[in-house]
Amino acid sequence: MLGPVILAASRSDRMRRLISAAPVTKRVVDRFIPGETVDEIVPIVRELTDRGLELTMDVVGEDITTPEQAEAARDAYLALIDRLKALDLGTRAEMSVKLSMFGQALPGGHELALANVRPVVEAAAAIGTTVTLDAEDHTTLDSMFAIHEELRKDFPQTGCVIQAYLFRTEADARRLAGAGSRVRLVKGAYKEPAEVAYQQKHEIDKAYVRVLRILMEGEGYPMVGSHDPRLISIAQELARQAGRKPDEYEFQMLYGIRGDEHLRLAAEGHRMRVYTAYGTDWYGYFMRRLAEKPANLRFFVRSMISKG
C-alpha cells in the first residue's frame, strides 16, 4: 500500500528537502549507497571482488535538465571506467546506466542520450567489460530498446533490463532472448498505471516466472535481478530444466540487501553480481529502495525514531 506513496515522494522536491535534512538520513542511505566519489567506491569494489562477488556500477542521478548535466554524467562514468582499468577486473565490474541521466528526456533526447552513452560503452569495452541499460518508466522504453539495438551493432555484449510488471515484457523477452544477448529481469520499481502494468504482488510474481522461463529457455544470458528467496529457487530450477550451467546465467542483488545471500550464492559457484550505486544525487534511488521492500522502509523508520 505504501509503495505508490513512496514513489510519489521520490518526485517531490519538498520531501527531498525534508529527508535530506534529517540527521539520521546519511547513516541509513550509506546502507544502500556506500560512497559519493570514485575514491570512496574503489575500496568497495576491491572488497567485494576479493570476496568472490561481481559488480555492476551505477553513478546515481536521473533528473537531468540541461545538456551540460548530461555531459557531466557521461564524464562521471568515463572517470569511473578510467579508475577500474587499473584493477583489471574485466567483466567482474560492469556499468549500469539510466538513459535519463544522459539526456533522454531533453529536446532531441533520444539522439542526445545515444551520443552520450556511446563513449561510455566504447570505454567499457576497451577495458574488457560492458554496460547494461537500465529500464525506467514505460514511456521511455521504446527509446531505450532502440538505443540498445543500435549499440549492439558495434558492442553486442551491451545488456538491457526488462520489468516483469509491465504487460509488454513477455513479448520483449521473446524478442531479446537471442544468442549473445544479456538481459536483466527485475520486478519493476516505478509507479505505473493499471493500463500498462500488473498492480498486485502475486500477479507480478507470476509474470516474473513466466518471463524468466522465456529467458532461461532462450539463447541469451539471463541476469536474475531479485532478492526474493522463492524466485531465486525457481530461477535455479528453471536453469536446471533448460540445461544451463552455473556460468550461463547470474544473480543480481542490490548492495546493502541480503549480503549473506550474496556470499552464499557465490560460495555455491553461482555468478553473483552486486548492483552498487554511488554519487551525491542519491534521493530518487534511495526512495525506490524503500518502495520496493517493506523491510527497507521499516529499517529507515526505526532509525529515524531511534535517533530522533
VOGU-3710 file (C-alpha; in Angstrom, 3 decimals, decimal comma):
1> mlgpvilaas> 0,000/0,000/0,000  2,821/2,419/0,817  4,828/1,718/-2,327  2,959/4,177/-4,606  3,088/6,846/-1,892  6,858/6,494/-1,537  7,347/6,538/-5,296  5,335/9,768/-5,480  7,533/11,198/-2,723  10,602/10,342/-4,789
11> rsdrmrrlis> 9,486/13,067/-7,238  8,694/15,642/-4,548  11,162/18,484/-4,013  9,632/19,174/-0,605  10,104/15,572/0,556  13,621/15,602/-0,873  14,478/18,608/1,307  12,885/17,130/4,439  14,511/13,719/4,151  17,878/15,071/3,086
21> aapvtkrvvd> 17,928/17,374/6,115  17,143/14,622/8,656  20,293/13,911/10,715  19,838/10,140/10,525  19,365/10,013/6,760  23,019/9,761/5,785  23,606/6,776/8,066  20,645/4,944/6,563  21,492/5,938/2,974  25,004/4,571/3,486
31> rfipgetvde> 23,467/1,126/3,794  22,462/1,263/0,126  24,931/3,787/-1,316  28,433/3,192/0,059  30,122/6,301/-1,309  29,781/9,607/-3,097  33,043/9,709/-5,089  35,187/7,377/-7,167  37,830/7,482/-4,438  35,278/6,230/-1,908
41> ivpivreltd> 33,877/3,495/-4,122  37,106/1,881/-5,381  37,858/0,219/-1,985  34,303/-1,190/-2,013  34,934/-2,654/-5,451  38,133/-4,276/-4,232  36,438/-5,639/-1,099  33,514/-7,221/-2,950  35,568/-8,751/-5,743  38,060/-10,128/-3,206
51> rgleltmdvv> 35,103/-11,961/-1,644  34,188/-13,649/-4,926  31,436/-11,246/-5,945  30,969/-9,283/-9,156  29,569/-5,786/-9,526  27,527/-3,545/-11,748  28,256/0,105/-11,011  25,664/2,887/-11,103  26,508/6,581/-10,788  23,222/7,789/-9,304
61> gedittpeqa> 21,276/10,648/-10,827  18,281/10,883/-13,152  16,638/14,314/-13,169  18,780/15,892/-15,862  17,514/19,281/-17,064  20,350/20,537/-19,299  22,682/19,066/-21,941  25,605/20,127/-19,758  24,354/17,907/-16,914  24,042/15,007/-19,346
71> eaardaylal> 27,642/15,520/-20,454  28,735/15,643/-16,807  27,017/12,292/-16,237  28,875/10,847/-19,214  32,153/12,173/-17,856  31,447/10,696/-14,404  31,152/7,238/-15,949  34,290/7,764/-18,016  36,175/8,698/-14,835  34,895/5,538/-13,143
81> idrlkaldlg> 35,988/3,373/-16,066  39,400/5,001/-16,031  39,820/4,027/-12,376  38,554/0,489/-12,945  41,126/-0,044/-15,682  43,942/-0,310/-13,141  42,039/-3,001/-11,202  41,965/-5,267/-14,294  38,630/-6,851/-13,326  37,183/-7,275/-16,815
91> traemsvkls> 33,513/-8,232/-16,717  33,656/-8,715/-12,954  32,890/-4,975/-12,762  30,484/-3,660/-15,370  28,393/-0,467/-15,579  24,654/0,165/-15,343  23,312/3,401/-16,828  19,963/5,170/-16,902  19,472/6,952/-20,193  17,510/9,721/-18,461
101> mfgqalpggh> 20,834/10,664/-16,877  22,311/11,057/-20,375  19,625/13,482/-21,527  16,889/11,174/-22,837  14,062/13,434/-21,588  15,502/16,640/-23,075  14,582/18,013/-26,523  16,193/15,723/-29,054  16,765/13,405/-26,119  16,958/10,103/-27,987
111> elalanvrpv> 19,870/11,257/-30,143  21,466/13,087/-27,210  21,317/10,041/-24,946  22,768/7,816/-27,661  25,583/10,285/-28,322  26,428/10,491/-24,611  26,194/6,799/-23,783  28,211/5,564/-26,755  31,585/6,822/-25,425  30,834/5,076/-22,126
121> veaaaaigtt> 30,121/1,784/-23,898  33,277/2,209/-26,001  35,415/2,926/-22,934  33,950/-0,052/-21,068  34,725/-2,350/-23,996  38,299/-1,032/-24,071  38,907/-2,325/-20,526  37,208/-5,650/-21,210  33,826/-5,002/-19,663  30,377/-3,857/-20,695
131> vtldaedhtt> 27,335/-1,698/-19,960  23,732/-2,546/-19,152  20,947/-0,059/-19,961  18,584/0,198/-17,000  14,844/0,285/-17,602  12,900/3,316/-16,396  9,204/4,163/-16,664  7,239/2,673/-19,555  7,209/5,888/-21,615  10,999/5,667/-22,060
141> ldsmfaihee> 11,303/2,038/-23,099  10,904/2,249/-26,872  13,767/4,742/-26,939  15,868/2,608/-24,598  15,369/-0,539/-26,678  16,192/1,348/-29,892  19,427/2,666/-28,358  20,222/-0,831/-27,088  19,759/-2,255/-30,580  21,951/0,450/-32,091
151> lrkdfpqtgc> 24,757/-0,054/-29,568  24,719/-3,822/-30,037  25,680/-3,399/-33,690  29,195/-2,481/-32,553  29,109/-3,768/-28,957  26,956/-6,915/-28,935  27,658/-7,526/-25,250  25,626/-4,433/-24,260  22,844/-5,503/-21,905  19,409/-4,190/-21,091
161> viqaylfrte> 16,786/-4,511/-18,358  13,178/-5,622/-18,599  10,499/-5,283/-15,914  8,157/-8,148/-15,099  5,225/-5,991/-14,016  4,696/-4,494/-17,475  2,248/-6,257/-19,785  4,619/-5,804/-22,736  7,529/-7,610/-21,125  6,805/-11,192/-22,229
171> adarrlagag> 6,908/-10,062/-25,856  10,067/-8,029/-25,183  11,702/-11,072/-23,574  10,989/-13,289/-26,583  12,488/-10,651/-28,877  15,570/-10,160/-26,708  16,374/-13,773/-25,808  18,530/-14,448/-28,875  22,138/-15,579/-28,988  24,607/-13,138/-27,444
181> srvrlvkgay> 22,020/-11,083/-25,588  22,365/-10,080/-21,936  19,042/-9,343/-20,232  18,431/-8,469/-16,592  14,924/-9,230/-15,326  13,568/-7,225/-12,390  10,070/-6,867/-10,957  9,916/-3,099/-11,600  10,182/-0,117/-9,265  8,324/2,762/-10,955
191> kepaevayqq> 4,730/3,775/-10,354  2,923/2,556/-13,479  -0,791/2,783/-14,351  -3,045/-0,267/-14,404  -3,370/0,139/-18,178  0,221/-0,979/-18,711  1,293/-2,906/-15,603  0,200/-5,506/-13,079  -0,608/-3,910/-9,730  -0,779/-6,876/-7,345
201> kheidkayvr> 2,276/-8,638/-5,952  1,035/-12,136/-6,813  0,404/-11,063/-10,419  3,888/-9,565/-10,676  5,499/-12,690/-9,220  3,689/-14,918/-11,724  4,718/-12,650/-14,579  8,325/-12,732/-13,344  8,387/-16,531/-13,523  6,815/-16,578/-16,999
211> vlrilmegeg> 9,367/-14,092/-18,338  12,270/-15,808/-16,594  11,305/-19,098/-18,223  11,446/-17,406/-21,639  14,940/-16,084/-20,900  16,242/-19,358/-19,482  14,942/-21,301/-22,486  16,360/-18,718/-24,903  19,861/-18,431/-26,315  20,973/-15,345/-24,408
221> ypmvgshdpr> 22,442/-14,728/-20,974  19,777/-14,157/-18,270  20,527/-11,944/-15,282  18,145/-12,661/-12,402  17,519/-9,418/-10,526  15,706/-10,408/-7,346  16,136/-10,720/-3,591  13,094/-12,983/-3,235  14,224/-16,418/-1,897  11,359/-18,177/-3,663
231> lisiaqelar> 12,162/-16,607/-7,029  15,851/-17,414/-6,584  14,972/-21,066/-6,027  12,661/-21,027/-9,036  15,427/-19,467/-11,143  17,800/-22,275/-10,193  15,186/-24,877/-11,132  14,385/-23,184/-14,456  18,108/-23,049/-15,236  18,408/-26,754/-14,457
241> qagrkpdeye> 15,447/-27,586/-16,688  16,971/-25,518/-19,503  20,307/-27,322/-19,148  22,193/-24,192/-18,135  25,490/-24,393/-16,288  26,146/-22,006/-13,349  28,223/-19,686/-15,555  25,455/-19,396/-18,166  23,310/-17,063/-16,085  23,780/-14,921/-12,999
251> fqmlygirgd> 22,037/-13,474/-9,981  21,991/-9,763/-9,248  21,078/-8,066/-5,970  21,413/-4,583/-4,564  24,268/-3,510/-2,351  23,071/-3,446/1,251  20,300/-6,008/0,876  20,750/-9,697/1,818  24,537/-9,523/1,889  24,788/-13,005/3,405
261> ehlrlaaegh> 22,819/-14,370/0,445  25,281/-12,722/-1,952  28,109/-14,682/-0,354  26,124/-17,920/-0,117  25,301/-17,970/-3,808  28,885/-17,100/-4,761  30,198/-19,864/-2,488  27,901/-22,356/-4,239  29,536/-21,485/-7,555  26,934/-19,088/-8,922
271> rmrvytaygt> 27,827/-15,807/-10,555  26,566/-13,214/-8,077  26,682/-9,563/-9,148  26,045/-6,728/-6,690  24,332/-3,610/-8,033  26,437/-0,898/-6,397  25,358/2,724/-6,671  27,337/5,766/-5,647  27,226/9,533/-6,013  25,697/12,611/-4,439
281> dwygyfmrrl> 22,311/12,624/-6,207  21,044/9,644/-4,234  17,482/10,681/-3,356  15,450/9,050/-6,154  17,453/5,818/-5,986  17,090/5,655/-2,193  13,325/6,236/-2,238  12,775/3,438/-4,759  14,704/1,071/-2,491  12,250/1,949/0,283
291> aekpanlrff> 9,273/1,447/-2,011  10,442/-1,936/-3,275  10,516/-3,697/0,071  8,662/-3,003/3,352  11,687/-4,170/5,352  13,726/-1,307/3,902  11,074/1,201/4,981  10,880/-0,320/8,462  14,649/-0,064/8,751  14,519/3,614/7,813
301> vrsmiskg> 11,634/4,448/10,169  13,229/2,602/13,096  16,442/4,510/12,519  14,578/7,828/12,369  12,799/7,067/15,640  15,834/5,738/17,479  17,902/8,792/16,504  15,033/11,260/16,683
//
